[in-house]
């Protein structure tokens, strides 16, 4: 951010400073809106306004992609879990385009204005609270190990070379609760520091450091949140920009830095009290919803979520189909190599190393197991099972074939990655 003036104290801004501020005001506003109206969604009529706003931008995005960017394929507006879809890039192009046009028009009609001190004050407040809400959301999901929960059973047996770059990074984070929580606490602390204007500079430094690290991980491991992490980093730089001269003097030039003048929002005492009260309510709400939601998430899909009675990895020793024992040939597409039962979904690994993803329903009382296809709910593998001396015997039918599968459960603690643990003293590097 090339804004080098302390624009909180300057009566008159440079022309370049005013132009840069106008651009970033429009660009950041387009990316942030309709925040903070998410939190007052009960106000009548707002839903219709937001729907009209989103629909209008979607149509503008589709038109721009086809006519300005010459995108020949259909742009999907449906959420997919990725933040780097074609639509996301086109939206950013549209936002930048609008910001440039708006800056030119604004500069022409508001040529004689000397500064935007008041507007900057409120813009920084909007950006601060957007970052606070975002950092709390990301931070608490890591502090409660929801975003990176735990290594799945399938992760323990999947060949290293067959993992995607994103899957590798996800497993790296999931392995260590310590590092995951540390990264979450860093995001939460950055958000807390932004609550108070006296600590905004320190909080902004943390935002830039934390989010630029996230951006580089997204770039390095092909994680589709590259655009958003870059935007959050940019917001941190925007908050630092007015103080860049003091930052350089203090950290680089070893010069004296005077205390920062923090302007008041209002001079009226009652308004000040009202604003402080609203601030306490908003921050309290953010803390409560994130902590309460994280605790609930832990129980629903996190580490405290219930596990199936058959949760685990089962190495198939014998596979009998219609009284015919199939040999463990590595080219066989029918014989099972493993059954992997995880929390959210399960897998059958065939001898040719292919995985069939399935929904799993186990009744430990009747000792029955149903494996249901994700694509076809009528495609069901039904088994009864028995356990004797750690040997599991599954018997059932599938597509008119009688199946009997004898398997031995492999405990998670048998894997070196799980049982190695942490050691303060290492006489030699244990790098396997």
C-alpha positions in Angstrom: 0.0 0.0 0.0 1.8 3.2 -1.2 0.1 5.6 1.2 2.9 7.2 3.1 1.2 10.0 4.9 -0.2 9.9 8.4 -3.6 10.7 7.0 -5.1 10.8 10.5 -3.3 14.0 11.3 -2.7 15.6 7.9 -5.2 18.4 7.0 -4.5 18.1 3.3 -3.7 14.8 1.5 -1.6 14.5 -1.6 -3.5 13.9 -4.8 -2.0 10.4 -5.1 -3.1 9.5 -1.5 -6.7 10.6 -2.3 -6.8 8.6 -5.5 -5.4 5.5 -3.8 -7.9 5.8 -0.9 -10.9 6.1 -3.3 -9.8 3.0 -5.2 -9.4 0.9 -2.1 -12.5 2.2 -0.4 -14.6 1.0 -3.4 -12.7 -2.3 -3.9 -12.8 -3.3 -0.3 -16.4 -2.3 0.2 -17.4 -4.5 -2.8 -15.6 -7.4 -1.2 -16.9 -6.9 2.3 -20.6 -6.0 1.6 -23.1 -7.1 2.9 -21.1 -7.6 6.1 -22.1 -6.7 8.8 -25.7 -7.1 7.8 -25.3 -10.9 8.1 -25.7 -10.3 11.8 -28.9 -8.3 11.6 -30.6 -10.5 9.0 -33.9 -10.4 10.9 -34.6 -6.8 9.8 -37.6 -7.1 7.4 -36.8 -6.5 3.7 -33.0 -7.0 4.0 -33.2 -10.5 2.5 -34.8 -9.2 -0.6 -32.3 -6.4 -1.0 -29.4 -8.8 -0.6 -31.0 -11.3 -3.1 -31.3 -8.5 -5.6 -27.7 -7.4 -5.0 -26.3 -10.9 -5.4 -28.4 -11.7 -8.5 -27.4 -8.5 -10.1 -23.7 -9.2 -9.6 -24.1 -12.8 -10.8 -25.6 -11.6 -14.0 -22.8 -8.9 -14.4 -20.2 -11.6 -13.7 -21.7 -13.9 -16.4 -21.9 -11.1 -18.9 -18.3 -10.0 -18.1 -16.9 -13.5 -18.4 -18.4 -14.0 -21.8 -18.0 -10.5 -23.3 -14.9 -9.0 -21.6 -12.8 -12.1 -20.8 -13.9 -14.3 -23.7 -14.7 -17.3 -21.5 -16.3 -19.8 -23.8 -17.4 -22.4 -21.2 -20.3 -22.1 -18.8 -19.5 -20.3 -15.6 -21.0 -22.1 -12.6 -22.3 -20.0 -9.7 -23.0 -23.0 -7.5 -20.9 -23.3 -4.4 -18.4 -26.1 -4.6 -16.2 -25.6 -1.6 -13.6 -23.9 -3.7 -12.8 -20.2 -3.3 -10.8 -20.1 -6.6 -13.5 -21.0 -9.2 -13.8 -19.2 -12.5 -16.7 -17.2 -11.0 -14.5 -16.1 -8.1 -11.9 -14.8 -10.5 -14.4 -13.1 -12.7 -16.0 -11.5 -9.6 -12.6 -10.0 -8.6 -12.1 -8.8 -12.2 -15.5 -7.0 -12.0 -14.8 -5.5 -8.6 -11.4 -4.2 -9.8 -13.1 -2.8 -13.0 -15.8 -1.1 -11.0 -13.3 0.3 -8.5 -11.2 1.9 -11.3 -14.3 3.4 -12.9 -15.7 4.6 -9.6 -12.3 6.1 -8.7 -12.1 8.1 -11.9 -15.7 9.4 -11.5 -15.2 10.2 -7.8 -11.9 12.0 -8.5 -13.6 14.2 -11.1 -16.7 15.2 -9.0 -14.9 15.5 -5.7 -11.7 17.2 -7.0 -11.5 19.9 -4.4 -11.8 17.8 -1.2 -8.7 18.2 0.9 -8.9 14.9 2.8 -11.1 11.9 3.8 -10.1 11.6 7.4 -13.6 10.8 8.7 -14.4 8.3 5.9 -11.0 6.7 6.5 -11.8 6.3 10.2 -15.1 4.5 9.4 -13.6 2.4 6.6 -10.8 1.2 8.8 -13.4 0.3 11.4 -15.4 -1.7 8.9 -12.3 -3.6 7.7 -11.2 -4.2 11.3 -14.5 -5.8 12.3 -14.6 -7.8 9.1 -11.2 -9.2 9.9 -12.1 -9.8 13.6 -15.1 -11.9 12.5 -13.1 -13.8 10.0 -10.1 -14.4 12.3 -12.4 -15.6 15.0 -14.2 -18.0 12.6 -10.9 -19.5 11.3 -9.1 -19.3 14.6 -11.7 -21.0 16.8 -12.2 -23.8 14.1 -8.5 -24.5 14.5 -8.4 -24.1 18.3 -11.1 -26.7 18.6 -9.4 -28.8 15.8 -12.4 -28.7 13.5 -10.9 -27.4 10.3 -8.1 -29.9 10.7 -9.6 -32.7 12.8 -7.7 -35.9 12.8 -6.1 -38.3 10.4 -8.6 -40.5 8.8 -8.1 -44.3 8.6 -7.8 -44.0 4.9 -5.0 -41.5 5.2 -3.0 -44.0 7.1 -3.0 -46.6 4.3 -3.2 -44.4 1.2 0.1 -44.4 -0.7 2.1 -41.2 -0.1 2.6 -40.6 -3.9 -1.2 -40.8 -4.5 -2.1 -38.0 -2.2 -3.0 -34.6 -3.7 -0.9 -31.6 -2.7 -3.9 -30.3 -0.7 -4.4 -33.7 0.9 -0.7 -33.8 1.9 -1.0 -30.3 3.6 -4.3 -31.3 5.3 -2.7 -34.4 6.7 0.3 -32.4 7.8 -2.0 -30.1 9.8 -4.2 -33.0 11.1 -1.3 -34.9 12.5 -0.4 -32.3 15.1 -3.1 -30.8 17.4 -0.3 -28.7 18.9 0.5 -26.9 15.7 -3.1 -26.7 14.6 -4.1 -25.0 17.8 -1.1 -22.7 17.8 -2.1 -21.4 14.3 -5.6 -21.0 15.6 -4.6 -19.0 18.6 -2.4 -16.8 16.4 -5.5 -15.9 14.4 -7.7 -15.4 17.5 -5.0 -13.1 19.1 -4.8 -11.1 15.8 -8.5 -10.6 15.9 -8.5 -9.6 19.6 -5.8 -7.0 19.0 -8.0 -5.4 16.2 -10.8 -4.8 18.7 -8.9 -1.9 20.3 -7.6 0.9 18.1 -4.5 1.3 20.3 -3.4 -2.2 19.4 -4.6 -2.1 15.8 -1.1 -1.7 14.4 0.2 -4.8 16.2 -3.0 -6.7 15.2 -2.5 -5.7 11.6 1.1 -6.9 11.7 -0.2 -10.3 12.9 -2.9 -10.4 10.3 -0.4 -9.8 7.5 2.1 -12.3 8.9 -0.5 -15.0 9.6 -2.5 -14.6 6.4 0.5 -14.2 4.1 1.7 -17.5 5.5 -1.7 -19.0 4.8 -1.6 -17.5 1.3 1.8 -19.1 0.6 0.6 -22.5 1.8 -2.4 -22.1 -0.5 -0.1 -21.3 -3.4 2.4 -24.0 -2.6 -0.1 -26.8 -2.0 -2.8 -25.9 -4.6 -5.4 -25.1 -1.9 -8.4 -23.3 -3.5 -8.5 -20.3 -1.1 -5.8 -18.3 -2.7 -7.9 -15.4 -3.7 -9.5 -15.0 -0.2 -6.2 -15.4 1.7 -4.6 -12.7 -0.5 -7.6 -10.4 0.1 -7.3 -10.8 3.9 -3.6 -10.0 3.6 -4.4 -6.9 1.6 -6.8 -5.8 4.3 -4.1 -6.1 6.9 -1.8 -3.9 4.7 -4.6 -1.4 4.3 -4.9 -1.0 8.1 -1.1 -0.5 8.3 -0.9 1.9 5.4 -1.7 5.2 7.3 1.1 4.4 9.8 3.7 3.3 7.3 5.9 6.4 8.0 6.0 5.7 11.8 6.6 2.0 11.2 9.6 2.7 9.0 10.9 5.3 11.5 10.6 2.9 14.4 11.7 -0.4 12.8 14.1 0.7 10.1 15.4 4.2 10.5 15.8 4.2 14.3 14.0 7.6 14.5 11.8 9.0 17.2 8.1 8.2 16.8 5.5 10.4 18.5 2.3 8.9 20.0 -0.4 8.3 17.5 -3.4 10.6 17.6 -6.5 8.5 17.8 -9.5 10.5 16.6 -12.9 10.2 18.3 -15.9 8.8 16.4 -18.3 11.2 18.2 -18.0 14.1 20.6 -21.4 13.5 22.2 -21.0 11.5 25.4 -24.2 9.6 25.0 -23.3 8.5 21.6 -19.9 7.3 22.9 -21.6 5.2 25.6 -24.0 3.8 23.0 -21.2 2.9 20.6 -19.2 1.2 23.4 -22.3 -0.7 24.4 -22.9 -1.9 20.9 -19.2 -2.9 20.6 -19.4 -5.0 23.7 -22.5 -6.7 22.4 -21.0 -7.4 19.0 -17.7 -8.7 20.3 -19.5 -10.8 22.9 -21.7 -12.2 20.2 -18.7 -13.1 18.0 -17.0 -14.9 20.9 -20.2 -16.7 21.9 -21.3 -17.9 18.5 -17.8 -19.1 17.5 -17.1 -20.9 20.8 -20.6 -22.4 21.0 -20.5 -23.4 17.4 -17.0 -25.0 17.8 -18.1 -27.0 20.8 -21.2 -28.2 18.9 -19.0 -29.0 15.9 -16.6 -31.1 18.0 -19.5 -33.3 19.1 -21.0 -33.5 15.6 -18.0 -34.1 13.3 -14.9 -33.3 15.3 -12.8 -35.5 17.6 -15.6 -35.9 20.1 -18.1 -37.1 17.4 -19.3 -40.7 17.9 -17.6 -43.4 16.0 -19.0 -46.5 14.4 -18.7 -49.7 16.3 -16.6 -51.0 13.4 -14.4 -47.8 13.1 -11.0 -49.0 11.9 -9.0 -50.7 9.2 -9.6 -54.3 8.3 -7.0 -56.3 6.4 -8.8 -58.9 4.3 -7.2 -62.4 4.7 -9.8 -64.4 2.8 -12.4 -63.4 0.2 -14.9 -66.1 -0.6 -17.4 -65.5 -3.4 -20.1 -68.2 -4.0 -17.9 -70.7 -2.1 -14.9 -69.8 -4.3 -11.9 -68.4 -2.5 -10.4 -65.6 -4.7 -6.6 -65.4 -4.5 -5.0 -62.0 -3.7 -4.1 -61.1 -7.2 -3.0 -57.4 -7.5 -5.0 -57.2 -10.8 -8.3 -58.3 -9.2 -10.9 -55.5 -9.3 -13.5 -57.5 -7.3 -11.5 -59.0 -4.3 -11.2 -56.7 -1.3 -7.8 -55.8 0.0 -9.1 -53.7 2.9 -12.3 -52.3 4.4 -11.7 -48.9 5.9 -14.5 -47.6 8.2 -14.1 -43.9 9.0 -16.4 -41.3 10.7 -18.0 -39.5 7.8 -17.6 -42.2 5.1 -16.0 -45.5 4.5 -14.1 -47.2 1.7 -13.5 -50.6 0.2 -10.0 -50.9 -1.2 -9.8 -53.5 -4.0 -6.7 -55.5 -4.8 -5.9 -53.2 -7.8 -5.5 -50.3 -5.2 -8.8 -48.6 -6.2 -11.1 -47.1 -3.5 -14.9 -47.4 -3.5 -16.4 -44.7 -1.3 -19.5 -45.7 0.7 -21.8 -44.7 3.4 -21.6 -47.0 6.4 -24.4 -48.0 8.8 -23.5 -50.4 11.6 -25.9 -51.9 14.2 -23.7 -53.4 17.0 -26.7 -55.0 18.7 -27.8 -57.1 15.7 -24.2 -57.1 14.4 -25.1 -56.0 10.9 -23.2 -53.8 8.5 -24.6 -51.9 5.5 -22.4 -50.3 2.9 -24.4 -47.9 0.7 -23.2 -46.4 -2.5 -22.9 -42.6 -2.6 -24.2 -42.4 -6.1 -27.1 -44.9 -5.8 -28.9 -45.4 -2.5 -30.3 -48.7 -3.7 -26.9 -50.1 -4.2 -26.3 -51.7 -0.8 -23.8 -54.3 0.4 -25.4 -56.0 3.4 -23.5 -58.1 5.9 -23.8 -59.7 9.3 -20.5 -60.0 11.2 -18.9 -62.0 14.0 -15.8 -61.3 16.0 -13.6 -64.0 17.4 -10.0 -63.5 18.7 -9.6 -60.2 16.8 -10.8 -61.9 13.5 -13.9 -60.4 11.9 -16.1 -62.5 9.6 -18.5 -60.7 7.3 -21.2 -62.7 5.5 -23.8 -61.3 3.1 -24.9 -60.9 -0.5 -24.2 -58.4 -3.1 -25.8 -58.5 -6.6 -26.9 -62.1 -6.2 -23.4 -63.2 -5.1 -22.8 -64.8 -1.7 -19.8 -63.2 0.0 -17.8 -64.3 3.0 -14.9 -62.0 4.1 -12.5 -62.8 6.8 -10.4 -59.9 8.0 -8.1 -58.9 10.8 -8.4 -55.4 12.3 -5.3 -53.3 12.2 -5.1 -50.8 15.1 -4.2 -47.2 14.5 -1.5 -47.5 17.1 0.3 -50.0 14.9 1.3 -47.2 12.5 4.6 -45.5 13.1 3.0 -42.1 12.4 0.6 -42.6 15.3 2.8 -44.5 17.8 6.1 -42.5 17.4 4.9 -39.6 19.6 6.9 -36.6 20.8 10.4 -36.7 22.3 12.3 -33.9 24.1 15.6 -35.8 23.7 16.6 -37.3 20.4 20.2 -38.7 20.4 19.8 -39.2 16.6 17.3 -37.9 14.1 14.4 -40.3 13.6 13.6 -39.6 10.0 11.9 -42.5 8.3 
